[in-house]
Amino acid sequence: MAEFDMPGIGRVRMALTKLANEPSVKGNEDIKKALIKALYTEIRAARIAGHSWNKVREAILADVSIRLSEQALVRYFAEVDKEYEERTGVKALPMRVSQIRRKKAVGRPRKIKDEACTDV
């Protein structure tokens, strides 16, 4: 590669090298799954001890600069847990069933037309 010389190019190269060494906070599904895989035993122990997924997520995000939702944490952990179960035979932890949220009523309630109640 031909050498290009310009004032400030060294700082730009250092900044780009630094960016390349740090994962982006958005996306990077492979990095998130690798992180969960690396922390699998600790996450499993915390769940067995009765800690919520949100507490586990907060503990992870306290020291790692990456975006990770609770749903993503549960999904990646379930994948790694299934792999571990197939490899070792140790039963996977039960995953929570997703909660169905009902829509809140917005505005005034609709009038109910009942033919039996009309006066003739």
TAUR-V740611 format. One line per field, one symbol per residue. ss: DSSP state (h for helix, s for strand, l for the rest). phi: phi as a letter, one per 40 degrees, with the letter a starting at -180 (. if undefined). psi: psi as a letter, one per 20 degrees, with the letter a starting at -180 (. if undefined). Layout:
ss->???
phi->???
psi->???
//
This chain:
ss->llllllllhhhhhhhhhhhhhlllllllhhhhhhhhhhlhhhhhhhhhllllhhhhhhhhhllllllllhhhhhhhhhhhhhhhhhhhllllllllllllllllllllllllllhhhlll
phi->.ccbbadgcccccccccccccbcccbgfcccccccccccdccccccccchccccccccccccbbcacaccccdccccccccccccccbgcccccccccccbccccbgccccccbcccccb
psi->pqpppqpihghgggghgghhipqqiqclhhgghhghhhjghggghgghijqrhgggghhgihipnqporhggggghggghggggghghippqqpqqpqpppqpqppaqqqppoohhiqp.
//
